[in-house]
Amino acid sequence: MSEKAKLIQLIHIGKQQLAMDDFSYREMVKRLTNKTSSTKCTVVELLKILHEMQQKGAKVKHFAKRGAKQTAYSPATGEVKVKSEIAHKIRAVWIQMGKHGFLTDSSEKALNSYMRKVMNRGKSVLTLNVGALNGNEASRFLEILKQWHKRVMLKRLAEKYGYIASAETGYDELCLVFKNYQGVV
């Protein structure tokens, strides 16, 4: 449905809500646009009519068309400049945690939000996203993320499958064990 058709539809809904007779409606249209029918009006004129009806008490809302919503997924490895190559590994671990079902939101936005909570405590210069972490900060954050992932994998393996792994089990080894039990890539 075109925007013009949608506006005409909303205007007719407003006309019904205001219980306007045809004569009053046409007089209002003529007063606002110098036209006798809404079908002959431009989009701007239709918006004027709709606004007038809203001022009179009609409960109709027009939502302007929004552009295509950008996805919040992590960018591909070569697409974005990063201070440290470790940022790519951080993103990979985050995505893996999402695939394993440990995150409610595995988007880049959520990753950056979590990183800001963890890494910006007590700092005067704030880091806004994972790509802006320097080598030392990125290594520290990666280890925090891996420890969290390891903790939740151990808990899930124990609760769901009765598998008890040693706390000394390495992260990569535990990911393989979890993959075998879970069937998750």
Backbone bond lengths (Angstrom), bond angles and torsions (degrees), N, CA, C in turn:
res aa  C-N    CA-C-N  psi(-1)  N-CA   C-N-CA  omega(-1)  CA-C   N-CA-C  phi
1 M - - - 1.442 - - 1.526 108.36 -
2 S 1.324 117.09 131.75 1.458 120.83 -179.13 1.525 110.06 -72.41
3 E 1.308 115.98 163.33 1.463 120.40 -179.66 1.531 110.47 -63.70
4 K 1.324 115.83 -38.95 1.466 120.00 179.33 1.535 110.23 -61.82
5 A 1.319 116.87 -45.97 1.465 120.96 -179.96 1.526 110.79 -63.24
6 K 1.322 116.62 -38.99 1.467 121.10 178.84 1.525 110.41 -64.55
7 L 1.330 116.82 -41.60 1.469 120.83 178.83 1.529 111.14 -64.86
8 I 1.321 116.27 -42.77 1.476 119.88 178.69 1.529 109.63 -60.99
9 Q 1.328 115.51 -41.16 1.464 120.19 178.36 1.533 110.49 -61.87
10 L 1.326 116.98 -45.11 1.460 121.03 179.38 1.528 111.24 -63.68
11 I 1.328 116.67 -38.16 1.468 121.13 178.79 1.524 110.09 -63.55
12 H 1.307 117.43 -42.00 1.469 120.49 179.24 1.531 111.71 -68.34
13 I 1.331 116.71 -33.18 1.468 120.06 174.37 1.525 109.01 -65.23
14 G 1.341 116.12 -44.39 1.468 121.11 177.16 1.521 111.79 -60.54
15 K 1.315 116.54 -39.87 1.477 121.93 178.33 1.530 109.77 -59.70
16 Q 1.334 117.03 -43.01 1.468 121.20 178.56 1.531 111.13 -67.10
17 Q 1.337 116.29 -41.67 1.463 120.17 -179.31 1.526 111.52 -63.19
18 L 1.332 116.44 -35.81 1.462 121.09 -179.81 1.530 111.95 -86.58
19 A 1.326 116.80 -2.71 1.472 123.39 -178.59 1.535 111.02 52.99
20 M 1.339 114.98 45.06 1.470 120.18 -179.71 1.523 109.46 -81.78
21 D 1.331 115.07 137.24 1.461 117.84 172.56 1.525 108.45 -79.46
22 D 1.333 116.58 166.48 1.463 121.35 -174.33 1.526 111.68 -61.69
23 F 1.331 117.56 -39.07 1.460 121.52 -178.15 1.536 110.15 -64.26
24 S 1.320 117.19 -47.97 1.476 121.15 -179.91 1.530 110.73 -61.53
25 Y 1.324 115.35 -42.12 1.464 120.52 179.66 1.532 110.49 -60.74
26 R 1.316 117.18 -49.17 1.467 121.05 -178.42 1.530 111.31 -64.86
27 E 1.321 117.90 -35.99 1.466 121.35 177.46 1.530 110.73 -64.57
28 M 1.336 115.70 -41.00 1.465 119.27 178.02 1.529 110.27 -64.25
29 V 1.340 117.03 -44.80 1.467 121.69 179.19 1.523 109.50 -60.07
30 K 1.342 117.01 -43.92 1.467 121.21 -178.53 1.524 110.61 -66.05
31 R 1.346 116.75 -40.65 1.467 120.65 179.91 1.531 110.93 -63.26
32 L 1.321 117.41 -38.84 1.466 121.05 -176.20 1.528 113.68 -84.07
33 T 1.347 117.52 -31.14 1.474 119.38 -170.59 1.531 114.63 -127.87
34 N 1.312 117.85 -7.94 1.471 122.48 -174.00 1.528 112.18 62.86
35 K 1.330 116.01 25.45 1.466 121.50 176.74 1.512 107.99 -126.31
36 T 1.314 116.59 157.27 1.467 119.94 -175.53 1.522 113.54 -97.47
37 S 1.320 117.56 -10.71 1.458 120.53 -176.71 1.525 110.06 -139.34
38 S 1.304 115.20 144.26 1.470 118.87 179.57 1.527 111.48 -68.42
39 T 1.317 117.97 -24.96 1.463 120.51 -179.50 1.522 111.84 -69.22
40 K 1.325 117.21 -19.74 1.470 121.14 178.85 1.526 112.60 -91.68
41 C 1.330 117.26 -3.27 1.461 122.32 -176.63 1.533 111.77 -85.91
42 T 1.323 114.63 157.12 1.460 120.93 173.51 1.533 108.40 -83.94
43 V 1.295 116.62 171.47 1.463 121.26 179.59 1.533 110.10 -61.18
44 V 1.324 117.46 -41.97 1.464 121.48 -179.99 1.529 109.86 -62.10
45 E 1.325 117.21 -43.35 1.466 120.90 179.19 1.529 110.62 -65.54
46 L 1.322 116.90 -38.33 1.460 120.17 177.83 1.532 110.92 -63.78
47 L 1.327 115.86 -38.23 1.462 119.72 177.11 1.525 110.66 -63.89
48 K 1.340 117.55 -36.54 1.476 121.92 175.97 1.521 110.34 -61.01
49 I 1.321 115.60 -46.45 1.469 120.95 -179.50 1.525 109.88 -62.01
50 L 1.333 116.21 -46.08 1.460 121.13 -179.72 1.526 110.92 -60.81
51 H 1.322 116.11 -42.98 1.471 121.05 178.92 1.531 110.43 -61.52
52 E 1.315 116.97 -44.25 1.470 121.98 178.09 1.528 110.48 -58.81
53 M 1.321 116.75 -43.33 1.466 120.72 -179.92 1.533 110.87 -65.74
54 Q 1.314 115.57 -37.82 1.463 119.10 178.16 1.522 110.14 -65.74
55 Q 1.335 116.90 -36.84 1.462 120.83 177.41 1.525 110.78 -63.98
56 K 1.324 116.07 -30.88 1.467 121.14 -179.35 1.532 112.10 -84.21
57 G 1.344 117.18 -6.37 1.458 120.19 174.84 1.517 116.30 117.01
58 A 1.317 118.62 3.15 1.463 120.28 177.99 1.526 109.00 -68.93
59 K 1.313 116.57 138.90 1.471 121.86 -178.60 1.527 110.50 -102.15
60 V 1.302 116.83 59.36 1.466 121.39 177.39 1.518 107.52 -116.53
61 K 1.319 115.36 143.41 1.463 120.01 -178.96 1.508 109.77 -126.60
62 H 1.301 114.48 137.11 1.463 120.59 176.85 1.515 107.47 -109.54
63 F 1.309 115.96 124.24 1.459 120.97 177.74 1.516 107.84 -104.86
64 A 1.332 115.65 120.33 1.460 120.09 179.71 1.523 109.14 -63.72
65 K 1.313 115.24 148.47 1.463 120.26 178.74 1.515 109.33 -64.96
66 R 1.288 114.86 133.98 1.463 119.14 177.54 1.507 108.75 -100.67
67 G 1.317 114.51 153.67 1.464 119.46 176.96 1.518 109.89 -67.79
68 A 1.287 116.11 173.09 1.462 120.87 179.51 1.526 108.91 -60.60
69 K 1.310 115.68 132.17 1.452 120.74 -179.31 1.522 109.35 -73.37
70 Q 1.317 115.19 128.65 1.451 118.60 178.48 1.517 109.14 -74.73
71 T 1.304 115.98 143.71 1.449 119.45 177.37 1.514 109.26 -76.51
72 A 1.292 115.64 153.23 1.451 120.65 -179.30 1.523 110.44 -103.55
73 Y 1.329 116.81 22.38 1.450 119.80 -179.22 1.521 110.36 -75.08
74 S 1.305 114.92 158.72 1.456 120.18 178.07 1.523 109.79 -67.07
75 P 1.322 116.99 141.73 1.459 119.78 -179.81 1.526 111.29 -71.51
76 A 1.322 115.60 158.73 1.462 120.22 176.61 1.526 108.94 -65.18
77 T 1.313 116.23 155.07 1.455 122.07 -172.77 1.532 113.96 -52.01
78 G 1.308 119.08 -44.39 1.456 119.79 -176.03 1.515 115.20 -88.28
79 E 1.336 118.57 -2.57 1.460 121.89 -172.58 1.518 114.48 -77.81
80 V 1.316 118.46 -28.86 1.450 121.34 -170.18 1.521 110.15 -122.40
81 K 1.340 115.09 141.00 1.472 119.46 174.85 1.519 108.55 -76.23
82 V 1.311 115.66 135.98 1.458 120.80 177.87 1.517 108.69 -132.09
83 K 1.332 116.34 151.82 1.462 120.02 178.54 1.522 111.34 -72.89
84 S 1.336 115.60 -32.52 1.452 120.29 -178.55 1.524 109.01 -133.48
85 E 1.304 116.30 137.46 1.469 120.91 179.07 1.527 111.77 -65.60
86 I 1.312 116.52 -15.42 1.465 121.11 179.19 1.533 109.95 -64.78
87 A 1.328 117.37 -23.88 1.472 121.12 179.11 1.522 111.17 -57.32
88 H 1.323 117.36 -33.95 1.468 120.59 178.81 1.536 110.71 -66.56
89 K 1.333 116.29 -39.09 1.468 121.12 177.78 1.532 109.83 -67.61
90 I 1.336 116.76 -38.04 1.468 120.66 177.48 1.525 109.59 -59.62
91 R 1.326 115.75 -46.65 1.463 119.86 179.32 1.534 110.96 -61.94
92 A 1.325 116.63 -40.22 1.465 120.65 -179.38 1.530 110.96 -63.48
93 V 1.330 117.51 -42.45 1.463 121.18 178.74 1.529 109.55 -64.96
94 W 1.326 117.28 -42.03 1.463 121.89 179.31 1.535 110.75 -60.81
95 I 1.313 115.97 -45.57 1.468 120.88 179.62 1.529 110.11 -63.43
96 Q 1.331 116.10 -41.48 1.467 121.12 178.30 1.524 110.83 -61.56
97 M 1.332 116.92 -41.35 1.465 120.58 178.08 1.531 110.38 -62.62
98 G 1.321 115.92 -37.66 1.467 120.22 176.77 1.515 111.78 -64.88
99 K 1.341 116.62 -43.08 1.468 120.81 178.84 1.522 111.85 -65.02
100 H 1.326 115.94 -32.00 1.459 120.19 178.79 1.530 111.76 -77.87
101 G 1.313 117.05 -8.95 1.461 120.91 176.86 1.520 114.78 87.20
102 F 1.322 117.38 19.93 1.455 120.73 -179.00 1.530 112.83 -91.79
103 L 1.323 117.86 -10.27 1.466 121.60 -178.61 1.517 109.90 -118.32
104 T 1.311 116.75 140.43 1.464 119.56 173.92 1.521 110.24 -80.32
105 D 1.332 117.15 -26.37 1.461 122.08 179.55 1.525 107.84 -138.70
106 S 1.322 116.83 110.56 1.469 119.76 -177.85 1.522 111.81 -100.68
107 S 1.325 117.13 25.29 1.463 120.97 -178.65 1.526 111.47 -77.61
108 E 1.316 115.35 164.82 1.462 122.07 176.33 1.531 110.08 -61.99
109 K 1.316 115.95 -37.65 1.464 121.03 179.49 1.530 110.58 -61.15
110 A 1.323 116.88 -43.27 1.462 121.33 179.01 1.532 110.72 -66.59
111 L 1.323 116.76 -40.12 1.466 120.88 177.34 1.526 110.22 -59.81
112 N 1.330 116.35 -48.10 1.467 120.33 -179.43 1.525 111.14 -63.52
113 S 1.311 117.08 -38.11 1.461 121.29 178.42 1.531 110.45 -63.02
114 Y 1.324 116.09 -45.89 1.459 120.48 178.71 1.529 110.66 -63.55
115 M 1.336 116.35 -43.75 1.460 120.71 179.63 1.533 110.57 -59.48
116 R 1.349 117.27 -42.53 1.463 120.05 179.97 1.533 110.91 -62.64
117 K 1.338 117.03 -39.93 1.469 120.31 179.20 1.523 111.13 -62.21
118 V 1.317 115.43 -43.42 1.458 120.59 -174.86 1.529 112.15 -78.44
119 M 1.320 116.90 -45.48 1.465 120.52 -168.97 1.531 114.92 -90.23
120 N 1.324 118.71 -20.90 1.464 119.88 -173.85 1.522 114.02 -95.17
121 R 1.332 117.35 6.89 1.470 119.63 178.92 1.526 110.28 -64.03
122 G 1.326 115.53 122.16 1.461 120.68 175.52 1.514 115.45 72.84
123 K 1.322 118.27 12.41 1.462 120.55 -179.97 1.520 110.30 -99.22
124 S 1.327 116.19 144.13 1.467 119.33 177.14 1.529 110.71 -85.54
125 V 1.329 117.02 -32.41 1.464 121.14 176.58 1.531 107.18 -103.98
126 L 1.323 115.67 115.83 1.456 120.15 -174.41 1.528 111.99 -87.49
127 T 1.317 116.39 143.76 1.457 122.95 173.93 1.512 107.25 -97.56
128 L 1.334 117.29 127.43 1.457 120.55 -172.68 1.522 114.23 -93.04
129 N 1.342 117.66 -28.90 1.468 118.54 -179.76 1.520 110.40 -147.68
130 V 1.305 114.86 166.51 1.466 121.69 -175.58 1.529 111.58 -59.99
131 G 1.313 117.43 -36.88 1.458 121.19 -179.24 1.512 113.74 -64.84
132 A 1.327 117.64 -18.93 1.464 121.39 -178.09 1.529 112.91 -91.44
133 L 1.323 117.38 -1.35 1.467 119.96 178.51 1.524 110.04 -71.94
134 N 1.334 116.51 135.93 1.469 118.77 174.37 1.527 108.26 -79.26
135 G 1.309 117.54 177.24 1.469 122.11 -173.91 1.514 114.12 -55.78
136 N 1.349 117.52 -47.60 1.467 120.84 -178.67 1.522 111.55 -66.27
137 E 1.343 116.26 -45.20 1.466 119.93 179.49 1.524 110.89 -63.27
138 A 1.333 116.29 -42.07 1.465 121.14 -179.19 1.531 110.37 -63.21
139 S 1.326 117.38 -42.49 1.472 121.01 178.28 1.519 110.69 -62.04
140 R 1.334 116.17 -44.54 1.456 120.82 179.87 1.534 111.00 -62.51
141 F 1.339 116.73 -45.44 1.460 120.72 -178.99 1.527 110.93 -66.68
142 L 1.337 117.09 -38.84 1.464 120.47 178.06 1.524 110.28 -60.53
143 E 1.319 117.14 -42.98 1.471 120.51 179.39 1.521 111.39 -65.57
144 I 1.340 117.59 -38.24 1.469 121.25 176.66 1.526 109.54 -61.95
145 L 1.325 116.36 -45.08 1.461 121.89 -178.96 1.529 111.12 -65.02
146 K 1.333 116.14 -43.56 1.466 120.02 -180.00 1.531 111.39 -65.45
147 Q 1.332 117.35 -38.61 1.462 120.67 178.07 1.527 110.94 -64.06
148 W 1.340 116.16 -41.25 1.467 120.58 177.37 1.533 109.77 -62.39
149 H 1.352 115.72 -48.28 1.464 120.60 -179.54 1.530 110.26 -60.49
150 K 1.302 116.43 -42.91 1.467 121.05 -179.84 1.534 110.14 -62.47
151 R 1.327 116.58 -43.77 1.460 121.51 -179.99 1.530 111.70 -59.49
152 V 1.341 116.49 -46.88 1.472 119.25 -177.39 1.536 111.38 -73.02
153 M 1.342 117.54 -31.21 1.471 119.44 175.64 1.527 110.34 -66.28
154 L 1.343 117.44 -44.48 1.463 121.26 178.69 1.531 110.86 -59.98
155 K 1.322 115.57 -42.83 1.467 120.21 179.67 1.529 110.91 -63.30
156 R 1.335 116.94 -45.65 1.470 120.45 -179.18 1.528 110.91 -65.36
157 L 1.335 117.24 -42.79 1.462 120.58 179.49 1.522 110.93 -61.06
158 A 1.332 116.48 -40.96 1.462 120.45 -179.25 1.529 111.04 -69.74
159 E 1.328 117.28 -46.05 1.470 121.06 -175.78 1.525 112.77 -71.36
160 K 1.329 115.99 -44.16 1.462 119.78 -171.77 1.531 113.11 -89.11
161 Y 1.329 116.63 -34.64 1.466 119.53 -172.85 1.527 113.31 -118.58
162 G 1.325 117.28 -5.14 1.459 120.41 -179.34 1.522 113.15 70.78
163 Y 1.319 117.13 15.74 1.463 121.57 -179.19 1.524 108.57 -88.14
164 I 1.316 115.71 123.36 1.456 120.54 178.24 1.524 107.53 -110.03
165 A 1.317 115.07 114.76 1.470 120.54 179.17 1.515 108.62 -103.33
166 S 1.288 114.69 154.36 1.456 120.78 177.60 1.527 109.21 -70.13
167 A 1.320 115.54 145.58 1.469 119.91 178.04 1.528 110.66 -65.35
168 E 1.323 116.77 -20.20 1.464 120.91 179.83 1.526 112.72 -83.51
169 T 1.325 117.42 -5.40 1.464 120.64 179.05 1.517 108.52 -58.78
170 G 1.326 116.47 132.20 1.461 121.34 -178.97 1.521 112.10 -67.12
171 Y 1.319 115.62 157.39 1.459 121.63 -177.69 1.531 111.84 -60.16
172 D 1.345 116.80 -49.99 1.468 120.30 -177.57 1.529 111.42 -63.77
173 E 1.329 116.42 -40.32 1.459 120.87 178.49 1.530 110.52 -63.61
174 L 1.326 116.29 -42.36 1.463 120.72 179.28 1.532 111.36 -65.42
175 C 1.327 117.23 -36.64 1.468 120.63 176.51 1.534 110.51 -61.02
176 L 1.333 116.85 -40.36 1.473 120.53 178.18 1.524 111.42 -65.79
177 V 1.331 116.67 -43.13 1.464 120.85 178.29 1.523 109.14 -61.53
178 F 1.324 116.36 -46.21 1.457 121.13 -179.27 1.540 110.78 -61.74
179 K 1.323 115.14 -41.10 1.471 120.24 179.05 1.528 110.33 -61.17
180 N 1.326 117.19 -42.93 1.456 121.29 -179.39 1.529 111.83 -64.97
181 Y 1.311 116.63 -39.65 1.469 119.89 179.23 1.514 111.61 -73.93
182 Q 1.290 115.43 -41.74 1.466 122.42 -172.90 1.522 111.97 -83.83
183 G 1.305 117.24 -34.74 1.469 120.32 -173.09 1.508 111.31 77.80
184 V 1.328 116.48 21.58 1.469 122.81 -179.26 1.513 108.85 -100.41
185 V 1.321 115.85 138.21 1.470 120.12 179.47 1.495 110.25 -71.19
